[in-house]
Amino acid sequence: MTETSTNRVDWRALWASGDLARFCFISLGILLHATNETMVATVMPAMVGELAGVQLVGWSLAIYELGAIVAGAAAGRLVSYVALRTNMVVAALLYA
């Protein structure tokens, strides 16, 4: 029989290692992206009426997703050139 070991990490260990802030930051980014996707899906029926056809809905969703992917990749690359704090301030100003 083989023994399996399970490494359990609780919140205290996560806090003590200093990774809790990173975990929360990544979780917040995932939550914001999921919320944004939900809002786009909610607005989609009105977009179909404005675009006067269902055939263009796929293109609008594809362009939206492509923009989200390119922006995410560009932000990740930009962090290696400009400080993270500066990037977050610029992003907050653009978002507001």
Steps between C-alpha positions, in 0.01 A plus 500: 500500500623849426467782740375834383588812685274798495644841563235716652551873514268702715440874497749563779779334303398699192510821704835412660660424163403843367307353207153593625512845336598345166226241533238769572626717214478217248159398631377858462620507139315176424186635668514824300543312172210265581278794598589680178411190296165480678424863422582450132275194486220699664529785252524271198124494416501881477813481284324263261224757457750779438707296253183395316596138477627197681777435246715783642474393865777243464735762361427745780564234765818386324636855481414557867678180608799577280526844657484353850773246419729757334450748785576234760814387319615857441447588866704201607783598267479867599568411864852394402571850368302729731440460874184314599378789712518738203313250281226462761457877535476544121252211475287646780497840331405346165228291660351793691 
